[in-house]
Amino acid sequence: MKPRTLASWIARLGVAGLFLFTGIFKLTGNPDAQATFAQIGGDAVMYFTGLAEVFGAIRILLPRTR
């Protein structure tokens, strides 16, 4: 594998991992996330954002949709 390709995969894995972590954090209804989202729109916005982040993490890893 070329170094450039390897670096690209490492970067994608890092970003996807971050998206996945924060998305699951929101989807599990963490009290810190609920307190933050209570100020900007409530639980519906929190769950929508969490789903979007998990979906984005999956799409970053798929070669056709990156």
N, C-alpha and C positions, 0 to 999 in steps of 0.2 A: 504494500500500500504506500502511495506517495505521501511524503510529509504534509503536503498541503491538504490532501484528502483526509488524512488522520486528524489534522488540526481542525478541519471543518466538522468532522464527526464529534470531536471532543467538545467543541463550542456548542454544537446542536444538543448534545447530551446534557451539557450544563444548563442551557436555557430551558430545555424541556423538563429537566429535573426541578428547576426553580418554579416553573409554571405548575407542574404537578403538585409540588409541595404546597404552594400557596393556594391552589385550587382545592385541594383536599382539606386544608386548614379552614377554608370558608365553608365547604360543604358539610363538614362535621359540626358546624354551629359553635365554633370556639367562642367563648365569652369575649375575648379581646376583639375578634372580628365583628361580633354582634354589636359591641360598644361603638366601634368605628362606623359601621354601616347604619347604626341607628341615627347618626347625625346626617347621613347623606341619602337615605332612601329606604332603610329598613331591610328586613330579611329577604324580601323578594329580589332586591338588587344584589344582595350578598350571594344568594344561591345562583343567580344568573351569572354573576362574575366568576364564581367558582366553576360552574359548568363550562364557561367560555375558556377559562384557563386550562382545564383538563383537556378539552377538545383541542385547544391550540398546542398543547404539549404533544398530543398524539400526531397532529398534522405536521409538526416540525420534524418528527422522526421518520415520517413516510417520504420516500424519495420523490414520489410524484407530486406531493403537495408542499414541499419545503420551499 
